[in-house]
Every structure is written in C-alpha cells, then in structure tokens.
Amino acid sequence: KRCLFNLFGTDAQELEMHHILGKYVPEFVIPLDKHCHELITEDQQTLNPQVRKQGNEGENKYRFLLASIAGILFLIGKQLGHFSSLLVLLSHYLKKQAYGGKDYDNNSSESIH
C-alpha cells in the first residue's frame, strides 16, 4: 500500500489509516503517510471540540465532514501542482530532444505545437 498523496511512495510500515469522515463512518479509511495524515488531522483539529465530537448530528456533523474533505482536497491540489510542474519540465525536455538537443523558440514558425 502507498499513501494516496505521495507520488513517490512511502514505506508501507510508515502508513497510517485515516478515517476520512472521522469516526462517523469508521469503515471509510485511506492509507496516508505520517506527514499527510498530520496535515489532514490538523485541519480537523482547528474545529471546536464540540464540533469534532463523535455522535454529533446536524450542523456540527456537517462542519466536521466539510473540514475533513477540505483537507483531502488541499492535498490533492498540492499533488496536482507538483505533477503539472513535472509535466512542464518533461514537455520542455521532449521539445529540446525533437530539435536535436538545440534550444527551440516558442515563437518561431519551427517550434512544435
């Protein structure tokens, strides 16, 4: 198993199971490395203890669920940002290779689109 948000993998011994929706839905868990688990849990901990309390209903329950999902979306966005940077670097490398190792000019008529 791997952390869902660590693109480069994590030793399975370092993974922790995170209850995505807290104890409200105990069987809904994902594997996270310690760092990612701390980030998401940190978001949850910013809420008032009354909001985090298991067994809450109504508005408090939904506030907790929204905070949990927001933490996960933050990590997804962060990983997408890293991945997009890698894709830009790869595209520049491939374009350079297409020109036989020479630099290319994005504005010239010879550039590959």
C-alpha positions as CSV (number, residue, x, y, z in Angstrom):
1,K,0.0,0.0,0.0
2,R,1.0,3.6,-0.6
3,C,0.0,7.0,0.7
4,L,-2.6,8.3,-1.7
5,F,-1.0,11.7,-1.9
6,N,2.7,10.8,-2.0
7,L,3.6,10.4,-5.7
8,F,7.0,8.9,-4.9
9,G,5.8,6.2,-2.5
10,T,6.1,5.6,1.2
11,D,7.3,2.6,3.0
12,A,4.2,0.6,4.0
13,Q,5.5,0.4,7.6
14,E,5.1,4.2,7.8
15,L,1.5,4.3,6.7
16,E,-1.4,5.3,9.0
17,M,-5.0,4.6,8.2
18,H,-7.0,7.9,8.2
19,H,-10.8,7.9,8.8
20,I,-11.8,10.3,6.0
21,L,-15.1,11.2,7.6
22,G,-13.9,10.7,11.2
23,K,-15.5,8.1,13.3
24,Y,-18.9,8.9,11.7
25,V,-18.1,6.3,9.0
26,P,-15.4,4.1,10.6
27,E,-15.0,1.7,7.7
28,F,-14.1,4.6,5.2
29,V,-10.4,4.8,5.6
30,I,-7.4,5.6,3.3
31,P,-3.7,5.0,3.8
32,L,-1.6,8.1,4.4
33,D,2.0,8.7,5.3
34,K,2.6,10.4,8.7
35,H,3.1,13.9,7.1
36,C,-0.2,13.8,5.1
37,H,-2.1,12.4,8.0
38,E,-0.9,15.2,10.2
39,L,-1.9,17.8,7.7
40,I,-5.4,16.5,7.4
41,T,-5.8,15.9,11.1
42,E,-4.5,19.4,11.7
43,D,-7.4,20.8,9.6
44,Q,-9.9,18.8,11.7
45,Q,-8.3,19.9,14.9
46,T,-8.9,23.6,14.1
47,L,-12.6,22.9,14.8
48,N,-14.2,23.4,18.2
49,P,-14.1,20.1,20.2
50,Q,-17.9,20.2,20.3
51,V,-17.9,20.1,16.5
52,R,-15.4,17.2,16.4
53,K,-17.3,15.1,19.0
54,Q,-18.4,11.7,17.7
55,G,-22.1,11.3,17.6
56,N,-22.8,14.9,16.6
57,E,-25.7,15.4,14.3
58,G,-26.9,18.3,12.2
59,E,-24.7,21.3,11.5
60,N,-21.8,20.2,13.7
61,K,-21.5,16.9,11.9
62,Y,-21.5,18.6,8.5
63,R,-19.0,21.2,9.6
64,F,-16.6,18.3,10.6
65,L,-17.2,16.4,7.4
66,L,-16.5,19.6,5.3
67,A,-13.3,20.3,7.2
68,S,-12.2,16.7,6.6
69,I,-12.9,16.8,2.9
70,A,-11.3,20.2,2.6
71,G,-8.0,18.8,4.0
72,I,-8.1,16.0,1.4
73,L,-8.8,18.4,-1.4
74,F,-5.9,20.6,-0.3
75,L,-3.5,17.6,-0.6
76,I,-5.0,16.6,-4.0
77,G,-4.4,20.2,-5.3
78,K,-0.9,20.3,-3.9
79,Q,0.0,17.0,-5.7
80,L,-1.6,18.2,-8.9
81,G,0.6,21.3,-8.7
82,H,3.7,19.1,-8.3
83,F,2.6,16.9,-11.1
84,S,1.9,19.8,-13.5
85,S,5.4,21.2,-12.9
86,L,6.8,17.8,-13.8
87,L,4.8,17.7,-17.0
88,V,6.0,21.2,-18.0
89,L,9.6,20.1,-17.4
90,L,9.1,16.9,-19.4
91,S,7.5,18.8,-22.3
92,H,10.5,21.2,-22.5
93,Y,12.9,18.2,-22.4
94,L,11.0,16.4,-25.2
95,K,10.8,19.5,-27.4
96,K,14.5,20.0,-27.0
97,Q,15.1,16.4,-27.9
98,A,12.9,16.9,-31.0
99,Y,15.3,19.7,-32.1
100,G,18.3,17.5,-31.7
101,G,19.4,19.0,-28.4
102,K,19.2,22.6,-29.6
103,D,17.1,25.1,-27.8
104,Y,13.9,26.0,-29.5
105,D,11.9,29.2,-29.7
106,N,8.2,29.0,-28.8
107,N,7.5,32.0,-31.1
108,S,9.3,30.7,-34.2
109,S,7.5,29.0,-37.0
110,E,9.7,26.0,-36.5
111,S,8.5,25.2,-33.0
112,I,6.4,22.2,-32.3
113,H,2.9,22.8,-31.0
